[in-house]
Amino acid sequence: MNQTPQRPPEVLSDASVDELLRDTTPWLSCEECFERMDAYAEAVARGLSAHDQAMDRHLGACPACDEEARSLIELLQAD
Ligand SMILES: [Zn+2]
């Protein structure tokens, strides 16, 4: 009577954890994007490098929000 051997639990390496975290980095919804737009535009307009990366990703994929952000940034820079 052979028992099915118990397999050791699979251990995730640090690299694959990083990979998972990166893959599950949520896209912002347009709604979330709009909520963060003011702060984002201000950071970009001031040339801060530490602006919102999730916003970068959303704007890179969403022309509507991208256009909104651009005009907001222009407006802030014009001040
Ligand atoms: Zn959007």
PDB file of the backbone (N, CA, C, O) and the ligand in Angstrom, with CONECT records:
HET     ZN  A 101       1
ATOM      1  N   MET A   1       0.828  -1.207   0.000  1.00  0.00           N
ATOM      2  CA  MET A   1       0.000   0.000   0.000  1.00  0.00           C
ATOM      3  C   MET A   1       0.863   1.258   0.000  1.00  0.00           C
ATOM      4  O   MET A   1       1.360   1.698   1.037  1.00  0.00           O
ATOM      5  N   ASN A   2       1.015   1.787  -1.125  1.00  0.00           N
ATOM      6  CA  ASN A   2       1.819   3.007  -1.175  1.00  0.00           C
ATOM      7  C   ASN A   2       0.964   4.226  -0.855  1.00  0.00           C
ATOM      8  O   ASN A   2      -0.099   4.444  -1.437  1.00  0.00           O
ATOM      9  N   GLN A   3       1.450   4.981   0.057  1.00  0.00           N
ATOM     10  CA  GLN A   3       0.798   6.255   0.342  1.00  0.00           C
ATOM     11  C   GLN A   3       1.323   7.303  -0.642  1.00  0.00           C
ATOM     12  O   GLN A   3       2.503   7.301  -0.992  1.00  0.00           O
ATOM     13  N   THR A   4       0.471   8.158  -1.066  1.00  0.00           N
ATOM     14  CA  THR A   4       0.944   9.245  -1.914  1.00  0.00           C
ATOM     15  C   THR A   4       1.882  10.108  -1.085  1.00  0.00           C
ATOM     16  O   THR A   4       1.496  10.621  -0.035  1.00  0.00           O
ATOM     17  N   PRO A   5       3.093  10.266  -1.547  1.00  0.00           N
ATOM     18  CA  PRO A   5       4.024  11.076  -0.754  1.00  0.00           C
ATOM     19  C   PRO A   5       3.559  12.522  -0.659  1.00  0.00           C
ATOM     20  O   PRO A   5       3.033  13.099  -1.610  1.00  0.00           O
ATOM     21  N   GLN A   6       3.768  13.069   0.499  1.00  0.00           N
ATOM     22  CA  GLN A   6       3.399  14.474   0.680  1.00  0.00           C
ATOM     23  C   GLN A   6       4.421  15.352  -0.019  1.00  0.00           C
ATOM     24  O   GLN A   6       5.627  15.219   0.190  1.00  0.00           O
ATOM     25  N   ARG A   7       3.935  16.222  -0.826  1.00  0.00           N
ATOM     26  CA  ARG A   7       4.881  17.140  -1.482  1.00  0.00           C
ATOM     27  C   ARG A   7       5.170  18.303  -0.553  1.00  0.00           C
ATOM     28  O   ARG A   7       4.280  18.813   0.126  1.00  0.00           O
ATOM     29  N   PRO A   8       6.428  18.711  -0.537  1.00  0.00           N
ATOM     30  CA  PRO A   8       6.739  19.882   0.300  1.00  0.00           C
ATOM     31  C   PRO A   8       6.018  21.110  -0.247  1.00  0.00           C
ATOM     32  O   PRO A   8       5.798  21.222  -1.453  1.00  0.00           O
ATOM     33  N   PRO A   9       5.658  22.012   0.627  1.00  0.00           N
ATOM     34  CA  PRO A   9       4.998  23.231   0.122  1.00  0.00           C
ATOM     35  C   PRO A   9       5.929  23.986  -0.816  1.00  0.00           C
ATOM     36  O   PRO A   9       7.135  24.068  -0.585  1.00  0.00           O
ATOM     37  N   GLU A  10       5.363  24.523  -1.852  1.00  0.00           N
ATOM     38  CA  GLU A  10       6.204  25.272  -2.784  1.00  0.00           C
ATOM     39  C   GLU A  10       6.588  26.602  -2.168  1.00  0.00           C
ATOM     40  O   GLU A  10       5.769  27.311  -1.585  1.00  0.00           O
ATOM     41  N   VAL A  11       7.849  26.908  -2.317  1.00  0.00           N
ATOM     42  CA  VAL A  11       8.361  28.151  -1.742  1.00  0.00           C
ATOM     43  C   VAL A  11       8.588  29.136  -2.881  1.00  0.00           C
ATOM     44  O   VAL A  11       9.235  28.831  -3.882  1.00  0.00           O
ATOM     45  N   LEU A  12       8.047  30.296  -2.696  1.00  0.00           N
ATOM     46  CA  LEU A  12       8.255  31.328  -3.706  1.00  0.00           C
ATOM     47  C   LEU A  12       9.591  32.023  -3.458  1.00  0.00           C
ATOM     48  O   LEU A  12       9.893  32.433  -2.337  1.00  0.00           O
ATOM     49  N   SER A  13      10.358  32.145  -4.487  1.00  0.00           N
ATOM     50  CA  SER A  13      11.589  32.920  -4.347  1.00  0.00           C
ATOM     51  C   SER A  13      11.239  34.404  -4.271  1.00  0.00           C
ATOM     52  O   SER A  13      10.143  34.811  -4.658  1.00  0.00           O
ATOM     53  N   ASP A  14      12.165  35.197  -3.776  1.00  0.00           N
ATOM     54  CA  ASP A  14      11.922  36.636  -3.715  1.00  0.00           C
ATOM     55  C   ASP A  14      11.601  37.201  -5.082  1.00  0.00           C
ATOM     56  O   ASP A  14      10.759  38.086  -5.235  1.00  0.00           O
ATOM     57  N   ALA A  15      12.303  36.660  -6.080  1.00  0.00           N
ATOM     58  CA  ALA A  15      12.111  37.190  -7.433  1.00  0.00           C
ATOM     59  C   ALA A  15      10.688  36.943  -7.915  1.00  0.00           C
ATOM     60  O   ALA A  15      10.075  37.812  -8.534  1.00  0.00           O
ATOM     61  N   SER A  16      10.162  35.746  -7.626  1.00  0.00           N
ATOM     62  CA  SER A  16       8.822  35.486  -8.131  1.00  0.00           C
ATOM     63  C   SER A  16       7.768  36.244  -7.332  1.00  0.00           C
ATOM     64  O   SER A  16       6.695  36.561  -7.847  1.00  0.00           O
ATOM     65  N   VAL A  17       8.083  36.533  -6.060  1.00  0.00           N
ATOM     66  CA  VAL A  17       7.174  37.388  -5.296  1.00  0.00           C
ATOM     67  C   VAL A  17       7.135  38.778  -5.922  1.00  0.00           C
ATOM     68  O   VAL A  17       6.068  39.366  -6.095  1.00  0.00           O
ATOM     69  N   ASP A  18       8.307  39.289  -6.257  1.00  0.00           N
ATOM     70  CA  ASP A  18       8.364  40.591  -6.926  1.00  0.00           C
ATOM     71  C   ASP A  18       7.538  40.577  -8.199  1.00  0.00           C
ATOM     72  O   ASP A  18       6.797  41.512  -8.503  1.00  0.00           O
ATOM     73  N   GLU A  19       7.692  39.490  -8.925  1.00  0.00           N
ATOM     74  CA  GLU A  19       6.980  39.362 -10.194  1.00  0.00           C
ATOM     75  C   GLU A  19       5.466  39.404  -9.966  1.00  0.00           C
ATOM     76  O   GLU A  19       4.725  40.080 -10.679  1.00  0.00           O
ATOM     77  N   LEU A  20       5.036  38.656  -8.948  1.00  0.00           N
ATOM     78  CA  LEU A  20       3.606  38.633  -8.641  1.00  0.00           C
ATOM     79  C   LEU A  20       3.112  40.011  -8.237  1.00  0.00           C
ATOM     80  O   LEU A  20       2.044  40.457  -8.658  1.00  0.00           O
ATOM     81  N   LEU A  21       3.912  40.676  -7.411  1.00  0.00           N
ATOM     82  CA  LEU A  21       3.489  41.993  -6.955  1.00  0.00           C
ATOM     83  C   LEU A  21       3.394  42.957  -8.134  1.00  0.00           C
ATOM     84  O   LEU A  21       2.482  43.780  -8.216  1.00  0.00           O
ATOM     85  N   ARG A  22       4.357  42.832  -9.040  1.00  0.00           N
ATOM     86  CA  ARG A  22       4.334  43.723 -10.185  1.00  0.00           C
ATOM     87  C   ARG A  22       3.109  43.441 -11.053  1.00  0.00           C
ATOM     88  O   ARG A  22       2.428  44.354 -11.519  1.00  0.00           O
ATOM     89  N   ASP A  23       2.850  42.142 -11.257  1.00  0.00           N
ATOM     90  CA  ASP A  23       1.724  41.780 -12.121  1.00  0.00           C
ATOM     91  C   ASP A  23       0.377  42.207 -11.542  1.00  0.00           C
ATOM     92  O   ASP A  23      -0.560  42.525 -12.275  1.00  0.00           O
ATOM     93  N   THR A  24       0.300  42.207 -10.199  1.00  0.00           N
ATOM     94  CA  THR A  24      -0.984  42.556  -9.607  1.00  0.00           C
ATOM     95  C   THR A  24      -1.075  44.038  -9.278  1.00  0.00           C
ATOM     96  O   THR A  24      -2.077  44.487  -8.720  1.00  0.00           O
ATOM     97  N   THR A  25      -0.042  44.804  -9.617  1.00  0.00           N
ATOM     98  CA  THR A  25      -0.159  46.241  -9.432  1.00  0.00           C
ATOM     99  C   THR A  25      -1.407  46.697 -10.166  1.00  0.00           C
ATOM    100  O   THR A  25      -1.499  46.580 -11.388  1.00  0.00           O
ATOM    101  N   PRO A  26      -2.357  47.210  -9.420  1.00  0.00           N
ATOM    102  CA  PRO A  26      -3.644  47.441 -10.057  1.00  0.00           C
ATOM    103  C   PRO A  26      -3.595  48.606 -11.029  1.00  0.00           C
ATOM    104  O   PRO A  26      -2.964  49.629 -10.765  1.00  0.00           O
ATOM    105  N   TRP A  27      -4.254  48.440 -12.131  1.00  0.00           N
ATOM    106  CA  TRP A  27      -4.535  49.592 -12.952  1.00  0.00           C
ATOM    107  C   TRP A  27      -5.496  50.454 -12.161  1.00  0.00           C
ATOM    108  O   TRP A  27      -6.405  49.947 -11.504  1.00  0.00           O
ATOM    109  N   LEU A  28      -5.297  51.720 -12.226  1.00  0.00           N
ATOM    110  CA  LEU A  28      -6.295  52.589 -11.629  1.00  0.00           C
ATOM    111  C   LEU A  28      -7.513  52.594 -12.528  1.00  0.00           C
ATOM    112  O   LEU A  28      -7.395  52.505 -13.750  1.00  0.00           O
ATOM    113  N   SER A  29      -8.667  52.697 -11.928  1.00  0.00           N
ATOM    114  CA  SER A  29      -9.841  52.969 -12.743  1.00  0.00           C
ATOM    115  C   SER A  29      -9.799  54.453 -13.105  1.00  0.00           C
ATOM    116  O   SER A  29      -9.068  55.224 -12.482  1.00  0.00           O
ATOM    117  N   CYS A  30     -10.569  54.849 -14.095  1.00  0.00           N
ATOM    118  CA  CYS A  30     -10.594  56.260 -14.470  1.00  0.00           C
ATOM    119  C   CYS A  30     -11.072  57.105 -13.285  1.00  0.00           C
ATOM    120  O   CYS A  30     -10.639  58.243 -13.102  1.00  0.00           O
ATOM    121  N   GLU A  31     -11.968  56.529 -12.492  1.00  0.00           N
ATOM    122  CA  GLU A  31     -12.483  57.262 -11.339  1.00  0.00           C
ATOM    123  C   GLU A  31     -11.366  57.546 -10.340  1.00  0.00           C
ATOM    124  O   GLU A  31     -11.222  58.666  -9.850  1.00  0.00           O
ATOM    125  N   GLU A  32     -10.577  56.507 -10.048  1.00  0.00           N
ATOM    126  CA  GLU A  32      -9.448  56.684  -9.134  1.00  0.00           C
ATOM    127  C   GLU A  32      -8.438  57.659  -9.721  1.00  0.00           C
ATOM    128  O   GLU A  32      -7.832  58.467  -9.017  1.00  0.00           O
ATOM    129  N   CYS A  33      -8.283  57.553 -11.014  1.00  0.00           N
ATOM    130  CA  CYS A  33      -7.365  58.436 -11.716  1.00  0.00           C
ATOM    131  C   CYS A  33      -7.772  59.899 -11.522  1.00  0.00           C
ATOM    132  O   CYS A  33      -6.933  60.758 -11.248  1.00  0.00           O
ATOM    133  N   PHE A  34      -9.062  60.163 -11.668  1.00  0.00           N
ATOM    134  CA  PHE A  34      -9.544  61.534 -11.504  1.00  0.00           C
ATOM    135  C   PHE A  34      -9.346  62.016 -10.080  1.00  0.00           C
ATOM    136  O   PHE A  34      -9.035  63.186  -9.854  1.00  0.00           O
ATOM    137  N   GLU A  35      -9.528  61.111  -9.108  1.00  0.00           N
ATOM    138  CA  GLU A  35      -9.348  61.500  -7.713  1.00  0.00           C
ATOM    139  C   GLU A  35      -7.909  61.924  -7.431  1.00  0.00           C
ATOM    140  O   GLU A  35      -7.655  62.789  -6.593  1.00  0.00           O
ATOM    141  N   ARG A  36      -6.979  61.303  -8.143  1.00  0.00           N
ATOM    142  CA  ARG A  36      -5.565  61.574  -7.864  1.00  0.00           C
ATOM    143  C   ARG A  36      -4.972  62.569  -8.839  1.00  0.00           C
ATOM    144  O   ARG A  36      -3.800  62.932  -8.734  1.00  0.00           O
ATOM    145  N   MET A  37      -5.772  63.005  -9.778  1.00  0.00           N
ATOM    146  CA  MET A  37      -5.252  63.813 -10.874  1.00  0.00           C
ATOM    147  C   MET A  37      -4.646  65.137 -10.409  1.00  0.00           C
ATOM    148  O   MET A  37      -3.580  65.537 -10.877  1.00  0.00           O
ATOM    149  N   ASP A  38      -5.335  65.812  -9.484  1.00  0.00           N
ATOM    150  CA  ASP A  38      -4.843  67.112  -9.022  1.00  0.00           C
ATOM    151  C   ASP A  38      -3.439  67.010  -8.434  1.00  0.00           C
ATOM    152  O   ASP A  38      -2.536  67.773  -8.779  1.00  0.00           O
ATOM    153  N   ALA A  39      -3.286  66.029  -7.523  1.00  0.00           N
ATOM    154  CA  ALA A  39      -1.990  65.854  -6.868  1.00  0.00           C
ATOM    155  C   ALA A  39      -0.926  65.445  -7.887  1.00  0.00           C
ATOM    156  O   ALA A  39       0.218  65.895  -7.833  1.00  0.00           O
ATOM    157  N   TYR A  40      -1.326  64.603  -8.791  1.00  0.00           N
ATOM    158  CA  TYR A  40      -0.394  64.134  -9.811  1.00  0.00           C
ATOM    159  C   TYR A  40       0.061  65.285 -10.694  1.00  0.00           C
ATOM    160  O   TYR A  40       1.256  65.465 -10.930  1.00  0.00           O
ATOM    161  N   ALA A  41      -0.897  66.059 -11.178  1.00  0.00           N
ATOM    162  CA  ALA A  41      -0.584  67.160 -12.086  1.00  0.00           C
ATOM    163  C   ALA A  41       0.311  68.178 -11.393  1.00  0.00           C
ATOM    164  O   ALA A  41       1.225  68.733 -12.002  1.00  0.00           O
ATOM    165  N   GLU A  42       0.043  68.413 -10.126  1.00  0.00           N
ATOM    166  CA  GLU A  42       0.849  69.375  -9.393  1.00  0.00           C
ATOM    167  C   GLU A  42       2.289  68.885  -9.259  1.00  0.00           C
ATOM    168  O   GLU A  42       3.239  69.652  -9.415  1.00  0.00           O
ATOM    169  N   ALA A  43       2.429  67.603  -8.969  1.00  0.00           N
ATOM    170  CA  ALA A  43       3.773  67.030  -8.835  1.00  0.00           C
ATOM    171  C   ALA A  43       4.529  67.117 -10.160  1.00  0.00           C
ATOM    172  O   ALA A  43       5.708  67.472 -10.188  1.00  0.00           O
ATOM    173  N   VAL A  44       3.846  66.792 -11.250  1.00  0.00           N
ATOM    174  CA  VAL A  44       4.504  66.844 -12.556  1.00  0.00           C
ATOM    175  C   VAL A  44       4.819  68.289 -12.940  1.00  0.00           C
ATOM    176  O   VAL A  44       5.894  68.580 -13.465  1.00  0.00           O
ATOM    177  N   ALA A  45       3.883  69.180 -12.677  1.00  0.00           N
ATOM    178  CA  ALA A  45       4.087  70.581 -13.033  1.00  0.00           C
ATOM    179  C   ALA A  45       5.270  71.178 -12.278  1.00  0.00           C
ATOM    180  O   ALA A  45       5.977  72.043 -12.793  1.00  0.00           O
ATOM    181  N   ARG A  46       5.473  70.704 -11.055  1.00  0.00           N
ATOM    182  CA  ARG A  46       6.611  71.192 -10.268  1.00  0.00           C
ATOM    183  C   ARG A  46       7.894  70.449 -10.577  1.00  0.00           C
ATOM    184  O   ARG A  46       8.950  70.762 -10.027  1.00  0.00           O
ATOM    185  N   GLY A  47       7.802  69.465 -11.458  1.00  0.00           N
ATOM    186  CA  GLY A  47       8.992  68.724 -11.836  1.00  0.00           C
ATOM    187  C   GLY A  47       9.462  67.761 -10.763  1.00  0.00           C
ATOM    188  O   GLY A  47      10.631  67.378 -10.733  1.00  0.00           O
ATOM    189  N   LEU A  48       8.548  67.368  -9.880  1.00  0.00           N
ATOM    190  CA  LEU A  48       8.928  66.382  -8.864  1.00  0.00           C
ATOM    191  C   LEU A  48       9.072  65.017  -9.522  1.00  0.00           C
ATOM    192  O   LEU A  48       8.229  64.598 -10.316  1.00  0.00           O
ATOM    193  N   SER A  49      10.143  64.341  -9.179  1.00  0.00           N
ATOM    194  CA  SER A  49      10.345  63.030  -9.795  1.00  0.00           C
ATOM    195  C   SER A  49       9.512  61.961  -9.080  1.00  0.00           C
ATOM    196  O   SER A  49       9.242  60.897  -9.638  1.00  0.00           O
ATOM    197  N   ALA A  50       9.114  62.253  -7.852  1.00  0.00           N
ATOM    198  CA  ALA A  50       8.405  61.241  -7.070  1.00  0.00           C
ATOM    199  C   ALA A  50       6.897  61.338  -7.271  1.00  0.00           C
ATOM    200  O   ALA A  50       6.130  61.315  -6.308  1.00  0.00           O
ATOM    201  N   HIS A  51       6.485  61.445  -8.513  1.00  0.00           N
ATOM    202  CA  HIS A  51       5.046  61.488  -8.716  1.00  0.00           C
ATOM    203  C   HIS A  51       4.487  60.071  -8.824  1.00  0.00           C
ATOM    204  O   HIS A  51       5.219  59.082  -8.775  1.00  0.00           O
ATOM    205  N   ASP A  52       3.190  60.009  -8.970  1.00  0.00           N
ATOM    206  CA  ASP A  52       2.446  58.768  -8.822  1.00  0.00           C
ATOM    207  C   ASP A  52       2.661  57.823 -10.014  1.00  0.00           C
ATOM    208  O   ASP A  52       2.236  58.101 -11.135  1.00  0.00           O
ATOM    209  N   GLN A  53       3.329  56.711  -9.736  1.00  0.00           N
ATOM    210  CA  GLN A  53       3.659  55.791 -10.831  1.00  0.00           C
ATOM    211  C   GLN A  53       2.419  55.069 -11.354  1.00  0.00           C
ATOM    212  O   GLN A  53       2.327  54.755 -12.540  1.00  0.00           O
ATOM    213  N   ALA A  54       1.471  54.811 -10.460  1.00  0.00           N
ATOM    214  CA  ALA A  54       0.235  54.168 -10.913  1.00  0.00           C
ATOM    215  C   ALA A  54      -0.494  55.069 -11.899  1.00  0.00           C
ATOM    216  O   ALA A  54      -1.126  54.603 -12.848  1.00  0.00           O
ATOM    217  N   MET A  55      -0.392  56.365 -11.652  1.00  0.00           N
ATOM    218  CA  MET A  55      -0.989  57.327 -12.578  1.00  0.00           C
ATOM    219  C   MET A  55      -0.273  57.288 -13.921  1.00  0.00           C
ATOM    220  O   MET A  55      -0.904  57.320 -14.977  1.00  0.00           O
ATOM    221  N   ASP A  56       1.057  57.219 -13.866  1.00  0.00           N
ATOM    222  CA  ASP A  56       1.823  57.115 -15.109  1.00  0.00           C
ATOM    223  C   ASP A  56       1.308  55.964 -15.964  1.00  0.00           C
ATOM    224  O   ASP A  56       1.113  56.086 -17.174  1.00  0.00           O
ATOM    225  N   ARG A  57       1.096  54.839 -15.281  1.00  0.00           N
ATOM    226  CA  ARG A  57       0.660  53.650 -16.012  1.00  0.00           C
ATOM    227  C   ARG A  57      -0.733  53.847 -16.584  1.00  0.00           C
ATOM    228  O   ARG A  57      -1.002  53.480 -17.728  1.00  0.00           O
ATOM    229  N   HIS A  58      -1.606  54.422 -15.794  1.00  0.00           N
ATOM    230  CA  HIS A  58      -2.965  54.631 -16.282  1.00  0.00           C
ATOM    231  C   HIS A  58      -2.967  55.604 -17.458  1.00  0.00           C
ATOM    232  O   HIS A  58      -3.610  55.365 -18.480  1.00  0.00           O
ATOM    233  N   LEU A  59      -2.243  56.690 -17.294  1.00  0.00           N
ATOM    234  CA  LEU A  59      -2.241  57.709 -18.348  1.00  0.00           C
ATOM    235  C   LEU A  59      -1.594  57.183 -19.620  1.00  0.00           C
ATOM    236  O   LEU A  59      -1.947  57.589 -20.727  1.00  0.00           O
ATOM    237  N   GLY A  60      -0.637  56.270 -19.445  1.00  0.00           N
ATOM    238  CA  GLY A  60       0.004  55.681 -20.610  1.00  0.00           C
ATOM    239  C   GLY A  60      -0.950  54.821 -21.428  1.00  0.00           C
ATOM    240  O   GLY A  60      -0.733  54.588 -22.618  1.00  0.00           O
ATOM    241  N   ALA A  61      -2.002  54.354 -20.776  1.00  0.00           N
ATOM    242  CA  ALA A  61      -2.917  53.433 -21.444  1.00  0.00           C
ATOM    243  C   ALA A  61      -4.298  54.038 -21.672  1.00  0.00           C
ATOM    244  O   ALA A  61      -5.147  53.423 -22.317  1.00  0.00           O
ATOM    245  N   CYS A  62      -4.524  55.227 -21.149  1.00  0.00           N
ATOM    246  CA  CYS A  62      -5.868  55.805 -21.217  1.00  0.00           C
ATOM    247  C   CYS A  62      -5.788  57.221 -21.798  1.00  0.00           C
ATOM    248  O   CYS A  62      -5.538  58.179 -21.067  1.00  0.00           O
ATOM    249  N   PRO A  63      -5.997  57.348 -23.095  1.00  0.00           N
ATOM    250  CA  PRO A  63      -5.852  58.652 -23.766  1.00  0.00           C
ATOM    251  C   PRO A  63      -6.763  59.730 -23.185  1.00  0.00           C
ATOM    252  O   PRO A  63      -6.390  60.902 -23.144  1.00  0.00           O
ATOM    253  N   ALA A  64      -7.943  59.343 -22.741  1.00  0.00           N
ATOM    254  CA  ALA A  64      -8.881  60.338 -22.211  1.00  0.00           C
ATOM    255  C   ALA A  64      -8.318  61.004 -20.958  1.00  0.00           C
ATOM    256  O   ALA A  64      -8.313  62.230 -20.844  1.00  0.00           O
ATOM    257  N   CYS A  65      -7.844  60.181 -20.017  1.00  0.00           N
ATOM    258  CA  CYS A  65      -7.271  60.727 -18.789  1.00  0.00           C
ATOM    259  C   CYS A  65      -5.948  61.430 -19.085  1.00  0.00           C
ATOM    260  O   CYS A  65      -5.619  62.436 -18.457  1.00  0.00           O
ATOM    261  N   ASP A  66      -5.204  60.904 -20.032  1.00  0.00           N
ATOM    262  CA  ASP A  66      -3.928  61.497 -20.388  1.00  0.00           C
ATOM    263  C   ASP A  66      -4.127  62.933 -20.860  1.00  0.00           C
ATOM    264  O   ASP A  66      -3.389  63.839 -20.472  1.00  0.00           O
ATOM    265  N   GLU A  67      -5.128  63.119 -21.694  1.00  0.00           N
ATOM    266  CA  GLU A  67      -5.409  64.453 -22.213  1.00  0.00           C
ATOM    267  C   GLU A  67      -5.827  65.384 -21.082  1.00  0.00           C
ATOM    268  O   GLU A  67      -5.397  66.536 -21.012  1.00  0.00           O
ATOM    269  N   GLU A  68      -6.666  64.865 -20.206  1.00  0.00           N
ATOM    270  CA  GLU A  68      -7.119  65.637 -19.045  1.00  0.00           C
ATOM    271  C   GLU A  68      -5.928  66.065 -18.192  1.00  0.00           C
ATOM    272  O   GLU A  68      -5.827  67.216 -17.765  1.00  0.00           O
ATOM    273  N   ALA A  69      -5.032  65.110 -17.956  1.00  0.00           N
ATOM    274  CA  ALA A  69      -3.863  65.389 -17.125  1.00  0.00           C
ATOM    275  C   ALA A  69      -2.970  66.432 -17.786  1.00  0.00           C
ATOM    276  O   ALA A  69      -2.482  67.354 -17.133  1.00  0.00           O
ATOM    277  N   ARG A  70      -2.763  66.274 -19.092  1.00  0.00           N
ATOM    278  CA  ARG A  70      -1.900  67.219 -19.803  1.00  0.00           C
ATOM    279  C   ARG A  70      -2.416  68.649 -19.712  1.00  0.00           C
ATOM    280  O   ARG A  70      -1.649  69.581 -19.469  1.00  0.00           O
ATOM    281  N   SER A  71      -3.720  68.815 -19.908  1.00  0.00           N
ATOM    282  CA  SER A  71      -4.232  70.179 -19.873  1.00  0.00           C
ATOM    283  C   SER A  71      -4.169  70.744 -18.463  1.00  0.00           C
ATOM    284  O   SER A  71      -3.956  71.940 -18.269  1.00  0.00           O
ATOM    285  N   LEU A  72      -4.360  69.861 -17.474  1.00  0.00           N
ATOM    286  CA  LEU A  72      -4.246  70.316 -16.087  1.00  0.00           C
ATOM    287  C   LEU A  72      -2.804  70.726 -15.775  1.00  0.00           C
ATOM    288  O   LEU A  72      -2.569  71.742 -15.120  1.00  0.00           O
ATOM    289  N   ILE A  73      -1.857  69.941 -16.240  1.00  0.00           N
ATOM    290  CA  ILE A  73      -0.436  70.245 -16.020  1.00  0.00           C
ATOM    291  C   ILE A  73      -0.061  71.566 -16.706  1.00  0.00           C
ATOM    292  O   ILE A  73       0.639  72.401 -16.134  1.00  0.00           O
ATOM    293  N   GLU A  74      -0.537  71.732 -17.930  1.00  0.00           N
ATOM    294  CA  GLU A  74      -0.262  72.983 -18.653  1.00  0.00           C
ATOM    295  C   GLU A  74      -0.811  74.169 -17.890  1.00  0.00           C
ATOM    296  O   GLU A  74      -0.166  75.211 -17.775  1.00  0.00           O
ATOM    297  N   LEU A  75      -2.021  73.989 -17.367  1.00  0.00           N
ATOM    298  CA  LEU A  75      -2.676  75.049 -16.616  1.00  0.00           C
ATOM    299  C   LEU A  75      -1.852  75.425 -15.391  1.00  0.00           C
ATOM    300  O   LEU A  75      -1.663  76.604 -15.092  1.00  0.00           O
ATOM    301  N   LEU A  76      -1.361  74.402 -14.684  1.00  0.00           N
ATOM    302  CA  LEU A  76      -0.570  74.648 -13.476  1.00  0.00           C
ATOM    303  C   LEU A  76       0.766  75.283 -13.820  1.00  0.00           C
ATOM    304  O   LEU A  76       1.267  76.136 -13.088  1.00  0.00           O
ATOM    305  N   GLN A  77       1.340  74.857 -14.946  1.00  0.00           N
ATOM    306  CA  GLN A  77       2.643  75.409 -15.334  1.00  0.00           C
ATOM    307  C   GLN A  77       2.520  76.837 -15.815  1.00  0.00           C
ATOM    308  O   GLN A  77       3.474  77.612 -15.739  1.00  0.00           O
ATOM    309  N   ALA A  78       1.337  77.188 -16.313  1.00  0.00           N
ATOM    310  CA  ALA A  78       1.128  78.539 -16.823  1.00  0.00           C
ATOM    311  C   ALA A  78       1.048  79.568 -15.694  1.00  0.00           C
ATOM    312  O   ALA A  78       1.255  80.760 -15.922  1.00  0.00           O
ATOM    313  N   ASP A  79       0.750  79.112 -14.489  1.00  0.00           N
ATOM    314  CA  ASP A  79       0.648  80.038 -13.346  1.00  0.00           C
ATOM    315  C   ASP A  79       1.954  80.744 -13.052  1.00  0.00           C
ATOM    316  O   ASP A  79       2.025  81.550 -12.124  1.00  0.00           O
TER     317      ASP A  79
HETATM  318 ZN    ZN A 101      -8.679  56.763 -17.575  1.00  0.00          ZN2+
END
